[in-house]
Amino acid sequence: MNYGKKVWIFPDAELPPVGDNEIPGHESVIITNVCDEKACVKITLLYTDRNPVCFNAEVGAKRVRCLRSNNANDFCNYTAVEGEQYAIMLESDVPIVAQYGRAEPRKVNFYTTPGYCE
């Protein structure tokens, strides 16, 4: 059985500042693929005042992948802008499970959230 959905949307993304406490600021999208084939995922970043940014990522069969928005290797040579509000849309060719996580150093806390999925 394949678990997950092919489209995920995370409406509240924002790369926090690095911080200097025990939990350094960062954010990521975690994608789990429990299918028997790799997932090809189109990632679209949506902004309030500029054109979307699109790129692709792969997640191997029966694997998990963490895509950190401040790491150009994870985000196909792109990095999010610190403090800029945006949304993330994932479109996969096979069902995946995804969640968004952010370590927020301005109030030492960390949270994750599932997105909207179709």
C-alpha positions as CSV (number, residue, x, y, z in Angstrom):
1,M,0.0,0.0,0.0
2,N,1.2,3.5,-0.8
3,Y,0.8,6.1,1.9
4,G,0.8,9.8,1.4
5,K,-0.5,12.3,-1.1
6,K,1.0,13.8,-4.3
7,V,0.4,17.5,-3.4
8,W,1.4,19.3,-0.2
9,I,1.2,23.0,0.7
10,F,2.9,24.7,3.7
11,P,1.5,28.3,3.8
12,D,3.7,29.6,6.6
13,A,7.4,29.4,5.8
14,E,10.1,31.8,7.0
15,L,13.8,31.2,7.4
16,P,14.6,32.5,10.9
17,P,17.9,34.2,11.9
18,V,20.8,31.9,12.8
19,G,20.7,32.8,16.6
20,D,23.3,32.1,19.2
21,N,21.6,29.8,21.6
22,E,21.4,26.1,22.0
23,I,19.0,25.6,19.0
24,P,20.4,27.4,15.9
25,G,17.6,28.9,13.7
26,H,16.8,26.9,10.6
27,E,13.8,25.5,8.7
28,S,13.3,22.5,6.6
29,V,10.8,20.4,4.7
30,I,11.0,16.7,5.5
31,I,9.7,14.3,2.8
32,T,9.1,10.6,3.4
33,N,8.7,8.2,0.4
34,V,7.4,4.8,1.4
35,C,6.8,3.8,-2.3
36,D,8.9,1.1,-4.1
37,E,10.1,3.8,-6.6
38,K,11.8,7.1,-6.2
39,A,9.7,10.3,-5.9
40,C,10.4,13.2,-8.3
41,V,9.2,16.3,-6.4
42,K,8.6,19.7,-8.0
43,I,9.1,22.4,-5.3
44,T,7.5,25.8,-5.8
45,L,8.2,28.7,-3.4
46,L,5.4,31.3,-3.5
47,Y,5.9,34.9,-2.4
48,T,3.7,37.9,-1.8
49,D,5.6,40.3,-4.0
50,R,7.6,38.4,-6.6
51,N,7.5,35.5,-9.0
52,P,7.6,31.9,-7.7
53,V,10.8,30.0,-7.6
54,C,10.7,26.4,-8.8
55,F,13.1,23.5,-8.7
56,N,13.1,19.7,-8.4
57,A,14.3,17.2,-5.8
58,E,14.3,13.4,-5.6
59,V,13.6,11.1,-2.7
60,G,14.7,7.5,-3.0
61,A,12.3,4.6,-2.7
62,K,11.6,3.8,1.0
63,R,13.7,6.8,2.1
64,V,13.3,10.2,3.9
65,R,15.0,13.4,2.9
66,C,15.4,16.7,4.8
67,L,15.5,19.8,2.6
68,R,16.9,22.8,4.6
69,S,16.0,26.1,3.1
70,N,19.4,27.7,4.0
71,N,21.4,25.0,2.3
72,A,21.9,25.5,-1.4
73,N,22.7,21.8,-1.9
74,D,19.2,20.9,-0.6
75,F,17.4,23.6,-2.4
76,C,19.0,23.2,-5.9
77,N,21.5,26.1,-5.6
78,Y,18.8,28.4,-4.1
79,T,18.5,29.5,-0.5
80,A,15.6,31.2,1.2
81,V,16.0,34.8,2.4
82,E,16.1,35.2,6.1
83,G,12.9,36.7,7.5
84,E,11.0,36.7,4.2
85,Q,7.5,35.1,4.4
86,Y,6.7,32.6,1.7
87,A,4.8,29.4,1.1
88,I,6.0,26.0,-0.1
89,M,4.2,23.7,-2.5
90,L,5.3,20.1,-3.2
91,E,4.1,18.2,-6.3
92,S,5.2,14.6,-6.5
93,D,4.8,11.9,-9.1
94,V,4.2,9.3,-6.3
95,P,2.5,9.6,-2.9
96,I,4.7,11.1,-0.2
97,V,4.3,12.3,3.4
98,A,5.7,15.7,4.2
99,Q,6.0,18.1,7.1
100,Y,7.6,21.5,7.7
101,G,9.8,22.2,10.6
102,R,11.3,25.4,12.0
103,A,13.8,26.0,14.8
104,E,13.0,29.5,16.0
105,P,15.9,31.1,18.0
106,R,14.0,34.3,18.8
107,K,11.9,32.3,21.3
108,V,14.0,29.1,21.8
109,N,11.5,26.7,20.4
110,F,11.0,24.2,17.6
111,Y,7.9,23.2,15.9
112,T,6.8,21.1,13.0
113,T,3.5,21.1,11.2
114,P,1.8,18.9,8.6
115,G,0.7,20.8,5.5
116,Y,-2.4,20.8,3.5
117,C,-2.5,17.8,1.1
118,E,-4.5,16.6,-1.8
